[in-house]
């Protein structure tokens, strides 16, 4: 099945639909649950050392070289923006409309402001932008964003499996299930792609829904290309997070971090302010150092989202002008 790429049609965008009350509350409920658990763990650890909670947490920051830390994370934030924009640009050019990279960069950067609450909401802003700017139907862009999220899952699963296999005898046993999940995901992908390419299940109406348009158009190499384009982010992330953790007193090696970081990034993709699930995952992965891991996770993830949102403010005026005229 083949489809043309329209450039001038109009349609309502999913970003314009009003969220249900439970959808608006869910991110904050998840955040509240995460911080309630962290508070319980931290209070217990502080009491065991005979310290107050605040004093216990402040000790994790005492010996950090902040100049070295900033020299690690700021270049990583800019690299993330450039490569993330490249991936979005490629997918939109494949499935929606021909657009320049320099036109995608401002809205991708501006959308990071919405990522303060939910990364997926920021993708909805990209759909709204292209709907208003280029007349691309919102559901078609939404389909491309869904394709991106699908590929991000497989990218994280691939890297998590590599990390676990490299550190099989040195990583926590709970992570040994990851390669099996990855194998199941590969089997699912085979049938998924055969279905949306029309090779199996002919006549099933689900395949023809607008939201699955990108999957009907996608070739196997395009899935692989998105994963390959995102690879520098994972490799650089492993290096940056490993070196940054050492500044906080951690001793994790690069191979071990390769097994941990994709799981952390799964948590970062969950809805909720301040990447609360990702911060919780650091404590779950290193239960013997709850104060250090809470401080590290809080600083790393929140600096990342706030710095990127700050960069997005630099592009917001242009993005708003092109979106609202």
N, C-alpha and C positions, 0 to 999 in steps of 0.2 A: 504494500500500500504506500502510495506517495502522496504528499501534500505540498502545495505551494506555500510560500512565505508571504503573507499579506503585510502591507505596510500602511494602509490608509483606512482600515475599517475601524469601527468603534464598538465598544462594549463596556458593560459595567465591570468594574474591577473588584476583586475580592477584598482589596484593602478598604473599599468604601462601605462594606457591610458592618453593621453595628454588632459588636461582640456581645454574647449573652453574659448575664451577671456572673455565672460560675466561671466563665472563661476569663473575665477580668479579675476575679478574686484568686484564681488558681495560682498564678505566680507568687502572690504575696503569702498565700497559705503554705506553699512549698518553702518559701524563704523563712517564714516563722517557724516551721517545723525543724528546718536545718539549724537555725540559730538556737532553738530551744535545746536541741541535742548537744550542740557545741558548748552551750553555757553549762549544761550538766557535767560534761566531761572536763571542762576547764576548771570549774569550781572544785570538783573532786581532786584533780591533779594539784591545784593550788593548796588545798587543805592538807594534802598528803605531805607537802613540803613546808607547811606551816606559814604560808604566805597568803596575802590577799590576792584576789583575782587580778586586779589591775597591775600590781607589782609583779605577779607571775608572768603576765603577758609582756610587760615592758622589758623583762630580762631577755626576751627573744630578739629585741632590737638593739641591744646595747653594743654589740661588737660588729655590726654590719657596716661595711664600707659602702656608703651610699653612692659615692662617685663611681666606683666600679660597678655597682648595681645598675645605675642609670646608663652607663656605657654599654651595658648588655641589653637592657630592655628597650631603650628608645630606638636603636636601629632595627630591632626585631619588630616593633610596632609599625615602622614605615615599610619594612619588607612585607609584612602581612597585608597592609593596605594595597601595595602595588600588585602582589600576586593574587590576592583575593579579587581585586578589580579585573585582573587579566582573565581569571576563570569566568567571572560573570559576563565579561565582554565576549568571550569565545562562545559561550552557550547561547547568548542572545543572538549573535550573528549566525549561529547554526540554525536556530529554530524560529526566530522571530523577525528580525530586521537587521539590515546592515547599518552599523553604527560605529563611530570612532571610539577608540579606547579613551581618548581625552574627554569624550562626552559621558562615558560611564563612570570615570574616576570621581567626578564631583558628587554624583548621587550615591555612589557606593560609600564614599567618605561621609556624606551627610547622614546616610542611613545608620551609621554607627551611633548616632545620638539616640535613636530608638532602641539600639541594642542594649542600652542601659537597663531596659525592662525585659526585652525578649528579642533574641536574634532573628526569630522567624517574622516578627513584626517588621523588622528592617527590610526583609525581602519583599514584604507587601508594599513598602514604600517605593521600592524599585519598580514594581508592577504599576503603581499609580503614576509614577514619573513617566514611564515609557508610554503609558496609555494617553496621558495628556500631551506629551511632547511630540510623539511620533504617530499617535493614533493606533497603536498596537492594542488589540483587545486584551483587557486585563486578565482574562482567564488563560490566554495563551502565554503571557508572561508568568502567571502563576504556575502554569505547567512547567515552564523552564526552571523556576525556582524550586519546584518539587523535584525535578530531575537533579538539580544541584545538591539538595539535601540527601537524596538517594545515593549519589556518588560520594558525598562526604561520609556517609555511614560506611561504605565499602572501603574508603581510604583509611578511616580510623581502624576498621577491623583488620585490614591488611597489615598495618604497622603494629597493631597490638599483637597479632599472631607472630610476626617476625620477632618482636621483642621477647615474647614468652618462650619461643623456641630457642632463641639465643641464650636465654638465662633460665632454662627449664629447671635446673637443679638448685638455683639460687633465688627463685622468685616464689612468693607465697602460693601454696597449693590451690587456693581459690581461683588463681588466674590460669590454671591448667585447662580449664573448660573453654578458654577463648578460641584456641585452634579448632575445636569441635563446632563452636558457634560459627566460626568462619567457614568451615566446610559446609555446614547447613546453609549458610548464606549464599555460597557459590552454587549449590544445587538449586536453591530458590531462584537465583538470578537466571540460570539456564532456562527454566520453565517460564519465568517472568518475561524474558526477552522473546522467547518463542511465541508466547501468547500475544504480546503487543506488536510483534512483527507480522502477525497473521498466519504463522505456520501451524499453530494448534488452536483449538477452540473457535473454529469459524462460526460466525453468526452470533456470538455473545456480545450483547449491547454494551457491556462495561468498557470494552476496548475503545469504543467510539466516543466516549465522553470527552468534553473539551479539556478537562483538567489533565488528561493523560496524553494530550497531543504530542508533547516532547518525546514521550516513550514510544509512540508510534513512529516517529521520525528517526529516532536515535539508532545509530549503528554501534556495534560492539566497540569499535575503535574510539568512538567518542566517549564512552564510559571510561575506557582506559586513559584517554587523553586528559580528562578532568583529574583523575587520580594522579597521573604523572605530573600535571601542572601544580598540584597541591603538595607534591613530595618535598620540595624545598622548604615549605613551611614546617612540616613535621621534623625534618632533619635539623633545621635551624632551631626549632622549638626544643628538641631534645638537648642540644648544646647549650642554649640559653638557660633553660630551667635547671639543668644539672649544675652549671657554674653558679647560677644565682642561689641555688639551694646550699651550695658549699659556703657562700657568704653568710648564710644563716646557721652554719655549723653542721649541715648535713653531709653525709659521706656517700651518697648514691653515685654509682658509676653510670656511664653513658648507656651501656646495654640494659641495665636495670631500669633507667628512666625511659628507655624506648618501650619497655613493657608497661610502665605506669602511665605515661603521658597520654596515649590515646584514650585510656579509660577516664582520665581527668577531663579531657576535652569532650567526652560524651557528657559528663556532668555539666560542663560549661554551656552545652547546647540546651540544657533543660531550662524551662521558663522560670523566671524569678530574678529580682534585682540583685546586683552585686555578685553574680555567679555563685550564689550560696551553695548550690549542690557541688560545684567543683571544690570549694573550700572544705566542705564536709568530707569529700572523697580523700583529700590529703590526710585528714585525721584518721579515716578508716584504713588507709593504706599504711600509715605509720602510727599505730595506736600507742606506742610507747613514748611518743613525743607530741602530745596534743597541743601544747602551747606553741612550740616551735612551728608545727605544721599549720596551725590556725593563722599565726602571724604571717608566715610565708605565703600561704594561699590567698589570704586577704590582700596583702600588698601586691602580689603578682597579678592576680586577676582583676582587681579593681583599678590598679594603675593602667593596665592594658585597655580596659573599656573606657575609662575616663580620658586617657590620653588620646585614644582614637576618636572619642566624641569631641574632644577639643580640636583635633585636626579637622573633623567634620564641620565644625563651626566656621572654619576658614572657607569652606566650599558652599556653605548653606545659602548664602545670598544668590549665587549663580544658580544653584539647584532650584531654589524657590522661584526665581525669575523665569526659568525655563518651564517649571511645572505650572505656575499660575499666571504667567504672562505679564 
